[in-house]
Amino acid sequence: MVTLKNDYSELEKTAKPKYAAKAVRHPLFGYIVLTLILMAVQLLFIFGDGIIPLNVTQAIMQTMIYVVAGLGVGILLMMAGLMSFGTGAFIGLGTYMAAYILKDMVAPYTLILAIVAVAAVLIGIVVGFISLRVRGMHLIIITLALATVLYTLYYLPNSFTGGALGVSRVPFPELFMFLKTSRDTIYFVILFVMFLLIVITMNIINSPMGRAMLSMSNSESLAQAMGINLLKYRLLAFIVATVFSMLSGVLYISYMQSSIYATWTSGLAMNILIAVILGGTAKPAGVLIGSFVIFTVDYAFLKNIEFFQKNPQASLFFNGIVIILIIAKYPGGLIRLLGSIRNGAKQTAAKVRLYRYGPEK
């Protein structure tokens, strides 16, 4: 009688995915590739003798700064179902706090980020408690009023914000008290902070906290029935959004070296909100895509066209048309549009294979 050996070792070796395939399927793979591309752009700008124009790197820099704030807005809006128009004012507050520390104290950059983050947590708690008694349109009005109050305080004469003149000539930060930065090297610091906050955002989305926020957004009564503490998660959502916004302000002042009250209007908060909605998801991919469409296209390309230089408001018209066309056709935003394009490409490839090789047996 012949004994059959069930040895599946060779089959398992061939069935196991390769390391390269595992790496490609990793959730952070795309963000790592994007980070490397953005690093290459700046290196080409520094050493490429004019290959990358200055306005392109500046546009990418400002976009990365607003992406950081957009990540917090994405969690607040797409996950928790809450809306705030205070983002621009909180970014401004972050710039003024960082400018005060950089001009009057000697502190490493990590300590500055930590100090501003702690202050943002406290402010987020206050704003979160204010939001507990209101819903929907009333919450929008309250955050808009708060933004207006802060905007007015920035404009009034005082030594902290510099009044109407703002603050300027803020020195570049030092890393760990010995490594000085410049306008070229601070780019890599901002890129690193953005990537770190992307990782934190993905962990929040995939954590029990993120799932609780999502259930709260879908139905507060059902979330309460499931034992979810609405007070806790509303506070956490506002804390995260405020921390990300004020850290964005620290990054802004680190690069621009100046801050003026006219920048921190509700219009900036609206643009960041539009970028998140245009992206279509709280995931960093959606925030990145929406922000690059809203900010990078405007700063790097439209402002170099003579028509848009003579008519600055025309860029808003252009963005508005793009938003209407995309949201009307794809309510899920650019992420859904890209998904449709990918599915269409797969279907086309399948039809080509069918035409060339016939039906599979």
Secondary structure, 3 states (H helix, E strand, C coil): CCCCCCCCHHHHHHHCCCHHHHHHHCCCHHHHHHHHHHHHHHHHHHHCCCCCCHHHHHHHHHHHHHHHHHHHHHHHHHHCCCCCCCHHHHHHHHHHHHHHHHHHCCCCHHHHHHHHHHHHHHHHHHHHHHHCCCCHHHHHHHHHHHHHHHHHHHHCCCCCCCHHHCECCCCCCEECCCEECCCCCHHHHHHHHHHHHHHHHHHHHCCHHHHHHHHHHHCHHHHHHCCCCHHHHHHHHHHHHHHHHHHHHHHHHHHHCCECHHHCCHHHHHHHHHHHHHHCCCCHHHHHHHHHHHHHHHHHHHHHCHHHHHCCCHHHHHHHHHHHHHHHHCCCCHHHHHHHHHHHHHHHHHHHHHHHHCCCC
